Amino acid sequence: MCLSVSYADDATGDSDRYGVRHANDRSVVCFRRGVLFRGAAAGHKCQRSLSSYCGLETNAPSAGFMACISRLFRLHSCQQRDCDPMSMSPRKERDLRIDFFRGLALVFIFIDHVPDNSWASVTLRNFGFSDASEVFVLLAGYSAGLAYWSMCERGDFQGTWLRASRRAGQIYIWHIGVFLASAVLLYTAARLFQNPDYVNNIAMAELATAPWHTLASALLLFYQPNQMNILPMYVVLMFWLPVALFLLRKSVLLALAVSFGIWLIANIASINLPTQHRVDGWFFNPFAWQLLFTTGAAASVMARRVQSYPRNALLIPIAAYLAFAFIVAAPWVQHSWLPDGRLISREIVEPMSKPDLSPWRFLHVLALAYFVAAVVPSNAAWLKRPWANAVSTCGKHSLEIFSLGTLLSFFGWIALTELGSNHLTVLAVNVVGIAIMGMTAWQMSRRAQGSSVPLRPRSSVQALAS
């Protein structure tokens, strides 16, 4: 009998209870509070305690839970490799780069979304073709591939679809929540400070002129105010994920070819989903951006199948392309000692469409990812330092921190408008905003760890007394 333990990647925000799946009849044995429930194998049913199943000499359910999970991991791997379960080496460590750079992208997105923010001149978008959005989507696809691949690899397409659909529903709810909270905040600020720009510049004026129609359009994702158009794209991408994983299960090249074909048709035929205030459709065209998301998922699948490392031979052309993008992006920051004009005309790289994911942007973020993977080890010492861990914690709770960052960017906009965009105000807005994001992520991680820590096992005296 072959057993496998299913688990979820916490970086994606998806969580399932621990379970053991039988490879022959796909029956599932689930753990709840240390007891093994409901199993069917070879035509008979079993129901026994967790401790007896794992061979643990304890009556305390919580005492043997993690030990049993660890033993089942060893049992499954050794049955596949014909080795001694007790001599198994530990699981591969988590790649610290994923959460760190995703958290850094969230910080950059917050800074970029604050209007008149001078700190935005030093974010990624000033030094190449792509920006934090491309980095975030690529890493989201990579993390989704890690979290959902094991279920898809077993052929459980229906389970993968249901789980991805639940996640899409969560993202949708967060988007509607951010929309309503932002509307209340901006309309309150517009009325309090007698400044209609707070609603006009975000394309929220229609909410006052036709509230019910606009609200219905927002619920249908047909109405997307400025800075609130990323999450709707993720809703669509989560529905696309099971299809992409199914294709990846067949062939990585097949999945990338289908994804590239969709991107190509969307760009040539100008295919996009409609929106209320943009003639061209959604700002983040999901038919185009699915290519980047699928590429990230494909990279995670290849990383699980083959233990490979970036080739040094490819670093030279990749570094050359990054240098070319860096030169084209000049002037990077407005300073007197820097050139006040472009070193190379940007017309040579047109079109540089962000909504349709221009090839220049797509190749630039892939080059960045490859270069970073080559020069930054997955367990680099500096990634374990407190400041890096704070950034990584934001990346682990990407949906919540992104939503919070959107609201904080509006608060920052109001503060800079009313108090002036001087150096002290800009410093306060950015530092306070980033600190709130970091503290919120830390608190969420603390609560998650607290809820997952098993209760202390009772002593033998306590067990006898009970």
Secondary structure as UniProt FT lines:
FT   STRAND          3..6
FT   HELIX           10..12
FT   STRAND          19..22
FT   TURN            23..25
FT   STRAND          28..32
FT   TURN            33..34
FT   STRAND          35..41
FT   TURN            42..43
FT   STRAND          44..49
FT   HELIX           50..54
FT   HELIX           61..81
FT   HELIX           85..87
FT   HELIX           96..113
FT   TURN            115..116
FT   HELIX           118..122
FT   HELIX           124..126
FT   HELIX           132..153
FT   TURN            154..155
FT   HELIX           157..192
FT   TURN            193..194
FT   HELIX           197..200
FT   TURN            201..203
FT   HELIX           206..209
FT   HELIX           211..219
FT   TURN            220..221
FT   TURN            226..227
FT   HELIX           230..250
FT   HELIX           252..268
FT   TURN            269..270
FT   TURN            279..280
FT   HELIX           286..305
FT   HELIX           312..328
FT   TURN            336..337
FT   HELIX           346..349
FT   TURN            354..357
FT   HELIX           359..375
FT   TURN            378..379
FT   HELIX           381..384
FT   HELIX           386..396
FT   HELIX           398..419
FT   HELIX           423..452
FT   HELIX           460..465
//
